[in-house]
Amino acid sequence: MHNVFGMPRSALPVAVTKPVPDFLSRAYWNGTIKMSLSKFFILRVLHQKPMHGYDVARAVERTTNGCCSPTEGTIYPVLREFEEGGYLTSEAQVVSGRERKVYTLTHKGREAFKVAVEAWMDVTRCLLDSEKLVKLANSDEASDCCC
């Protein structure tokens, strides 16, 4: 069977439907949060001291108590993006007998971290207000049940 263009139907592109995320899944929200916070926490740990990529990943994991544990696939593209934007510099150094890039925040990177802290604090206040709303709704539901 052919389509109106004389091509076999099997040659037509097939629409691929994207799966709908499960918004009831804690894993979905944890993944979304981790993606959003990775850049912030990379700036945060580099604000303390220069580090190579592996140390950045471990420091982020320690700083967030394991909540955010970025992989090499996350760390290095972000470090490259920050370096291209002038937010950090890198220098090859020999660390434990291996040559590694050590990343250092620039003044611009330190300013970006300050702006990020302010932005995340605004979000944090909104999250805390949201938590109050959920608790209030839960207490209203409990009071509606007059058993």
Number of C-alpha atoms within 10 A of each C-alpha: 7 11 11 7 7 8 11 11 13 10 9 10 7 8 6 6 6 6 6 6 9 10 9 8 9 10 11 12 14 13 13 11 13 15 14 12 16 20 19 16 23 21 25 22 20 23 17 10 11 18 20 19 19 16 14 26 24 17 21 23 16 14 15 13 10 12 15 22 19 24 13 13 8 14 19 16 11 16 22 16 14 20 18 11 12 14 21 22 19 17 13 12 13 11 11 7 7 9 11 17 17 19 22 21 26 17 12 13 22 17 13 16 22 15 12 17 14 12 11 14 12 11 12 12 11 12 12 11 12 12 12 12 12 12 12 12 12 12 11 11 11 10 10 9 7 6 4
